[in-house]
Amino acid sequence: MRSTNRSGVRPFVVRAYAWLAIALLPRSFAVQYRDRIVAVFSDIWHHALLDSGTWRRSALLLREFSALSHTVLCEHLNVLRDACFKSPAPHRAERGPSRRAGWHISALVGDLKYVIRSLARSPGFALVAVSTLALGIGAVTTIFSLINGLLLRPLPYADSAELVYMWEKLASFENASVSYPNFLDWRERNRVFEDLATFNDGSINLTGVGDPVELDVVRVSASMFPILQQEPELGRTFLPEEDRVGGERVAVLANGFWRDQLGGDPTVVGKTLTLDGLPYSVVGVMPRQFVFPPQGGHVDIYLAVEQFAENWIDDRDNHPGLAVIGRLRPGVTLEQAARDLERVALELEAEYPDVNEGSRVHVASLHKRMTRNFREPMMVLLLAVGLLLMIACTNVANLVLARSTARQREIAIRSSLGASGSRIVRLLLTESLVLWVVGGMLGLGVASLATRSLVALRADAISPIFHVGIDLLAVVVTLSVSLVTGMLFGLMPALNSIRLNLLEHLKEGSRASGGMGRNRLRSALVVAEVSLSVALLVAAGLTVRSLSNMLGANPGFDARNVLSVELNLPRSRYQAEEQRTAFHHQLLDRVRQLPGVVSAATTYVVPVGPGGWQNAFHVEGEPPERDGVYTFAEVSSVSDGYFETMGIPRFRGREFARSDGPDAPLVVVVDEMLAQRYWPGEAAIGKRLKFGDYTSENPWMEVVGVVGHVKVNGVVPEALPQFYLPHGQDNERGYHVMVKTAGDPTQLVEPIRQAVLEVDPTQPLAETNTMTHYVRRSTRDARFSALLLGVFGAAALLLAAVGIYGVMAQATAERTHELGVRIALGATGAAVLSMVVRQAMVRVALGAMLGLTLAAVLGRLLASRLFGVSALDPVTFVVSPLLLSLVALVASLVPARRAMRVDPLRALQEE
């Protein structure tokens, strides 16, 4: 059995039970008997952990929490009786708690039997109430399961709380990857970590095993696996002497690659794989459950990082996409680690002022770093489902109140036969708790389906490192939410049923009237439900409008019928720039001749696609940079025909040509944003700029063209200008071939693959995607939020309609006598219809005004996630309450039309 202290499951369940006992039981009773109650539960739970499965434990929790709620109810009613009738109960020490520290088991069983019989006689009411609660509680459980899996559970590494993630902060760039020489100094000079390791990811080509294929590779320090305390399934991991420039080439396989590509060969250790044309000996295979890097993504193979560091091992100004993970020494806090690395950074700044001036270290817990993008949206969704739960509970409270009104004569008879007010309240509250708990259990089923669907929907964003699903903690939270909301929302109708004296009960019961107090409470619940629904509708409307603006935004290029094909040339075969240039020229010539190809070009950065290249630059004639504050731009290296292929408008000058090679003058093409910022009202053609700052010795590059601005990191607004280099003057091994086609671009993937193999039979394709896919992927977060909030808004609208209809139908039924008298005295059907609808719409109008106030607060919370729409967008703030008002009008028309058809003679006869 897992240690309950390590997993945290047992302490949480017991603590939650103790917290509920303290919070809900009367103070005098809780002080004396809480410890006994919790001790009994703790003992029961301990045996359940030893002998029971998950669902049996869930049933046990349901039983024990139900018993606790019954005890809470009985003890509060005892306190209420003592206060109202001045007849104090026997001293606690004398009577003590009933069976098992005050749990009224026999009374609970009797009440439950009666409640079940009562609900069986009203199946329609029970079905609507339980379904409504299952929807509200299921939504809360779904979002809590996401929060639990993403934000609360520890990462699946041993003692993961001790793992720290580090990256650099430069004077000119807030979030930079780590310089390898700086990493080596951090590891050597720190005093707070057991060890540090660095990693980055990339790709590598596998040949000699069937067709050439590109593998996803993660390059790690030899110390990474010991830091994570992870042993391989087969063989071993890297030795320190293998993590060196020129060290023996060895590889550790990811479990999926070993099983899928190599058939799970148990003798794979010691065999050789040809990667980028070089032999690598397999030394180990990682376990199936091992996930690294923590942010997820597909991994085939792990290699030693320093074997790839020949170009940056001595270059502190090179930041090759490295991040650092460390394990804290025992007793060291994150704040102490940050202070220690600040000391190291200051030492390096003093020793290397030219490249390390202003360089500092960002330090964060690994868990916090991995969940940084989830926290804000999860909190927004939790607030939204909280509103939906309140709407559902308000709706059911109204149904329960209407039911207690219909049972008014029964309650009056019980009172006349000697039943105390506390006994009646206990019975009605037990009924409410049964509805809420059953709704909560059904909500678990709803949440299970919804959680699996949402995880599948966002599989691209949720790393396998997170385990999202319905677990024991989710069951406990669901039961707690059911009991607490059941107590809160069930108590109002229960107390309202005994507010009037017996004569008034019998008098109103004879007229089937609810009484003014009951009508006021129903009206208040309708107003609350409408206000919550309006707030949720506005939040959903703002999100949907933001998504609509994103989808309609101009990315700066034409994504239709454009295919992106990624290629990564192996360094062992293409070390010289001339080799790479010859390869891409030959490939472009072949691709352009394929049937169905309109044009083709190459680029280093795909618009709105993965990755990017930002670099500091200086414009000739501008003042020198001060205090290390540089100007940055988005940069890409592209071939001739690129702007035509991508549909990027050219305003002035020319595009690149093949003649813009390494021996030609250095040239650039800038976008309109850069041209307008630095040369407003002037011709940008002929101006010059260079990489780096004013003092940089980099050569000047002449502007030969001006093109339109393109969205790079999604369709959100971007402030950075852009410029382009000719591929012939900046030719990297990795780039994308962009192909404009006359028809479906996916039909050309295989012909392009054959064209690549004709140029180099060992070169595989990497990722292939259409540009419409990239554009769509850039809005996936917005689409996810809009989908969920849209569903919540639609559910709120439906629940509000049901609630308004239920209240108006009940109110109309109660006023049958009054309406019959009005019609008998000459009131027209239209007048009766108008009166009933007007009363409903007054409540809706008041709720809408309160809801707009709450919506303004929600809008402020959503402001940072909106695109092209204000947090107080007038259209949304007008349309949402109008939509709800229209639905409310339709919902109130049905009972209103029934009211106008009341037969006055029958109404008077019934009275």
Disulfide bonds with the S-S distance in Angstrom:
none
